[in-house]
């Protein structure tokens, strides 16, 4: 891999000598080039990758918006998925190409990115699409009228979310003058009223060659990419004048601000933020490096102090939110609806201030630095993660900051880190929103952001080593993956094991152990107790506390989770066994601390109580209960919120202990391993698992009842609270398994109805009507029980909920009456096949696939038959299955929305 990369780089000067490109910079096996018009290209080759990612990066975000333009950068992002060049709809063009695509906007930039299989023709077409998007957009005033309501609906969805409200309020309080104080989504009035001419002018002003970069990562022919990008972008001209710039700075003496939000959300939240220098500043990197000692859920002091010891909160978290010009240290705590927010805020400020004054010690620094460098090195091996990091570094001033920041993290001293914590946080007033009388507290002024290129040049390093990792190629089909699967014989008939032995893309191995336990009799009325028992296993055992367990796993470079029915581990192959032994030690002697039990129970109670305030959740739950034909004693019977709350309030730690005693041992095991492992390693895992005692109660799969035939289909409408956004859902249960003859044709029909960007519901509801930010239809079935779930859903403005429901019904009725054409079915099959090919290359899911295979007994032959049946589907078969199963199916339509008088006040 290293030799190939070096040869490729060595050839590049000859390639660009006769082209419009000017070589610009090289580092770590990557390179960048510039055209005369200022347009730039960054190439990051990964010769062994199965895919290629192309990103169009435009250095314009919400901070560049002027008066009346808030949200315009984001709105323009939406518009640039409309027509461009020869394409009438870029979303459908990308979907037809088999691409995984998206676009995002933040304060500093807008980007459009897509990933395709690494075939030269697909890469070429993807680059042409991005050139059309950038140079030849054809969005119209009619497009704006339609998409404006979609973006407004996105704003309304955010307004429904208390977490989003808190985050946006904190953003506004953190910046008095700077554009970072404006949430990217924009003001409702600007979204609704921005003239089409203003949007055109914004596009003309900001979408210019000298303000944009194309980033190509993965597997590609560098010469071919350079040639095509040069042909497409070199003729582009910049408008008169320099590209847009920003010069606004925050004043050193800022007011301490507190915003108070009153909302019936069922929870209480306090959040605070401290201003820091820009993302690449050495002091910001120092604060960020120290943060796990404060923020880590397993061992950080914030959660331990406020949640475990003082019991002032049910949850606590913190993070550095970094941007090129300024960053923020954000911390938050949450509790139930009866807590006092001011008390939470005071405790949170005190805890963070105490941490900043005392700093971290050498052992903590070693731990966090080792973890951070490992994260960087793993990211360096992923084309997708690398592309995202290069994009962020480029927006900060120079893509090579990607390497500079790693070097800074590697060299920061303990004194530097603790000095930065004291300077920027200790004794400094955070944003939170309250006016205090008196002299302003000390507020240090961050220095102006140093241009990224100057930082790179000052750093002195001109190149970084190209990483090498021997990896195996990814399979191209489910059947090919199945042939790589090896069943491992075990002496015990109550255990099964399977292995996919391969050198993975990130060099790590994955182990999933499913422990199927209990039966319908032994689990009756015990799901809550056994679920909480599984959560308590994270608290440690065998003399190992929660924080120590996290430290030991981090030392092994392992990520782990476990419950009574599952153990999941990811680690370097050599560390997988020791990490499993650590989890098994906890499992054999779990601590089950009473304080943690009370906290977990309180969190679940608070979550359920909060759900009763959300009309969408209430409506969906009511619809689900219409299909509740489970016997009263069935362990999986759907229960009302009142029943669940009663169970939680009556739950005792003794109930949890009894679950551990009855089901904590070995029952029926499925062992699935993926990585650079052999049969002996899997046999070793099995030997370790035998240290667990045998479960005292037997296992038998709990069958689900066949979907009911008679259902109350009266419409459900739940209207309450200040919720500008509504959830609309159509729900049905069908007597169907995923191996029934009709399942695949019906599944394709549902995909054509609402499964992707080209589906009828998406085109009608989002593109034509402009009603919904999200709309979809899905069919989920299992191989054991005839109980498939059909879901049709949309998210719309509350005052448009009934209209949206009627349109969803209309489109379903039209599909039943008219059916789908051969052209629709052929295109749908191609998109489905492409998604299956892409899904099989998601290496991190292989262990879960193996565990499921061990449960169902399905192998490569089944997968090959499944793919062959998809390819043979016809319009006649699809339409017949649709009519057979949905023509008379009981469908419950439910709406959860805000009250009518409240939505009118919001102007929806």
Buried (B, 14 or more C-beta within 10 A) or exposed (E): BEEEBEEBBEEBEEBBEEBBBEBEBBBBBBBBBBBEBBBBBBBBBBBBBBBBBBBBBBBBBBBBBEEEBBBBBBBBBBBBBBBBBEBEBBBBBBBBBBBBBEBBBBBBBBBBBBBBBBEBEBBBBBBBBBBBBBBEBEBEEEBBEBBBBBBBBBBBBBBBBBBBBBBBBBBBBBBEEBBBBBBBBBBBEBBBEBEBEBBBEBBEBBBBBBBBBBBBBBBBBBBBBBBBBBBBBBEBEBEEEEBBEBEEBBEEEBEBBBBEEEBBBBBBBBBBBBBBBBBBBBBBBBBBBBBBBBBBBBBBBBBBBBBBEEEBBBBBBBEBBBBBBBBBBBBBBBBBEEBEBEBBBBBBBEBBBEBBEEBBEEEBBEBBBEBBEEEBBBBBBBBBBBBBBBBBBBBBBBBBBBBBBBEBBEEBEBEBBBBBBBBBBBEBBBBBBEEEEEEEEEBEEBEEBBBBEEBBEEBEEEEBEBBEBEBBEBBEBBBBBBBBBBEBEBEEEBBBBBBBBBBBBBBBBBBBBBBBBBBBEBBBEBBBBBBBBBBBBBBBBBEBBBBEBBBBBBBBBBBBEBBBBBBBBBBBBEBBBBBBEBBBBBBBEBBBBEEBBEBBBBBBBBBBBBBBBBBBBBBBBBBBBBBBBBEEEBBEBBBEBEEBBEBBEEBEBEBBBBBBBBBBBBBBBBBBBBBBBBBEBBBBBBEBBBEBEEBEBEBEEBEBBBBBEEBEBEEBBBBBBBBBBBBBBBBBBBBBBBBBEBBBBBBBBBBBBBBBBBBBBBBBBBBEBBBBBBBBBBBEBBBBBBBBBBBBBBBBBBBBBBBBBEBBBEBBEEBBEEBBEEEBBEBBBBBBBBBBBBEBBEBEBBBBBBBBBBBEEBBBEBBBEBBEEBEEBEBEBBBBBBBEBBEEBBBBBBBBBBBEEBBEEBEB
